[in-house]
Structure formats: C-alpha cells, structure tokens
Amino acid sequence: MKFVVRTFFRTLRVVIGPFMLLWEFVTRPNGLVRPLARQQQVEQECRSLVLYQFKTCPFCIKVRQEMRRLSLDIECLDAQRDQQNRDDLVHGGGQVKVPCLKISGPSGASEWLYESGKIIEYLRERFAP
C-alpha cells in the first residue's frame, strides 16, 4: 500500500510540477528597487541565508516569489534531489521539511526557520522598506 501511495504522489508531481513552475514564471513579481548602496548591503546580508527547498513545492514557490518581490539574492538548495543538501537539512534543522531558511549568525551559530509564513514574515521584517 505504501508503494502505491508513493507512486501516486510521484506521478502527480511529475504531471503537475511543470505547470507549477510555469505559473511561477508567469506570475513573477517585480523586484523592489533600492538605492545602490542599500542593495549592496542587502546582498551582503543575504550571504548568511540559505533556503532549502523542493523545486515544485507550492510553499517553496511562495517563499521564492517573496524573495523576488524583495529583490533578495538568497542561495536556494534543492533538498529533494541532492542527498547532501537533504542530509545537511536533517543534521542542522532536525527534519526534512521545506521550505527551511538557514540563518547563519556572525558567531557561526545557525538558526533553522521552517514554515513559509514564518520565513516570509522574517524576510519582510528584515528587508522590507
């Protein structure tokens, strides 16, 4: 039974996934325009952030759209197909759940933020004008 359920959802992802990515591309928001000095500062701050994601996860798409809206260049790592990224997510955050934002502090300590709503709220509080 478990095999049948997994096969069903994998097939569903293969069929619906391209349409979700197309929709993400078509509805791509315009990015926030900041003064050059401020944008450089934001880009510097974004180097301490990493988003672990699945390419066709609707919640990950929602976070990526907000990143575009705020003109944030945050590294996105695929935790679905890349085993090393998945292992890093499990060892650092404790679970394979996406989206997950890894926030590295200046001391080297990392905070792992789950849930798309919380991630978007964090990004808006930190980077929105």
N, C-alpha and C positions, 0 to 999 in steps of 0.2 A: 504494500500500500504506500509506504514511504517513497519508493521508487516512482510510482505513478504520479504522486503529488509533485515531486521534484521535477519530473519530466514535463508535467503540465506547465509549471511555472517557468521553467527554462524556455519552453516553446513559446509561451506567452511573451516573455522578454524579447525573444528573437523577432517575433512578429511585430510587437508594439514599439520596441526600442527605437528603430529608425524614425518612426513618426514622432516620438517624443523629442528626439534630437533635432528633427526638422522644425518642430514647433518652437523649441528653444531658440533656434537660429532666427526664425521669422519674427518672433516677439522680442528680440534682443533690445534692451533699453539703451538709450543714450547715456553716456557716462557723464558724471559730474565734472565740470571744468573748474579747476583751481588755479590760483597763481602758481607759476613755475616753482618758486621756492617751496611753497606749501606742498605741491605734488611730489617734489623730491623728498621732502620729509616724510610724507605718507608712504612712499615707496620704500624708504629706509625702514620704517616701522613694520611694513608688510613682510620684510625678510624674516621676521621672527614668528611668522604664522604659516601653517601648513594645513590644507584641507584634505582630509581623507574622504574619498567619495566612491560611489559607483556611477558610472557614466550615465546610465538611464534611470537612476533613482529620482522620482519626482521631487523629493525633498532636497536632494543634492542640486537638482536643476534650479530650484527656488533660491538656494543659497548662492549659486553661481550667478543668477540673474541680479541678485542684490550686490554682489561683488562688482559686476559690470556697472550697475547704476551708480555705485560709489567710486568707480574708477580705481579699484584695488587690484594690484598685481600680486595675488597670493598664489603660492605654489599649490597645485592640485595633484594629489597622488591617487592612482587607481588602486583601491583595496580589493577589488573584485577579481581582477585578472593577474595582479602582481603579488605573488606569495610573500615576498619580502615586505612589501607595504602592509599586507594583512597581518603578518607577524609583528611588525612594529606597532600596529594599531592595538593588537591584543596585549602585547607586553607593556605598552605605555598607558593605554586607556582602560584596559581590562576586558574589553569586549569587541566583537566585530559588529559594530553598529555605525551606520553612516547616516547623515554627514557627521563628521567629527573634526573639530578645529583644534589643532595642537598650537598652544600659545607658549612659546619659549621665553622665559624671563631673562634678564641680564645676568642673573646668577647661574643660569644653566638649568634651573628647575623648569619643568613643563606642567602646564595645566591642560587637561583634555576636556573640551566642551562639546557635549552631544546635544541633539535636538536642533532642528533647523530654526525654529522660532527663537531659541536662546542664542544661537550663533548670529542670526540676523540682528537681534537686539544688541548684542555685544558690538558688532561691526558698526551699527548706526551710532551707538553711544560714543565709540572711539573715533570714528572717521567722518560722520555726517557734519555738515557745517552748522 
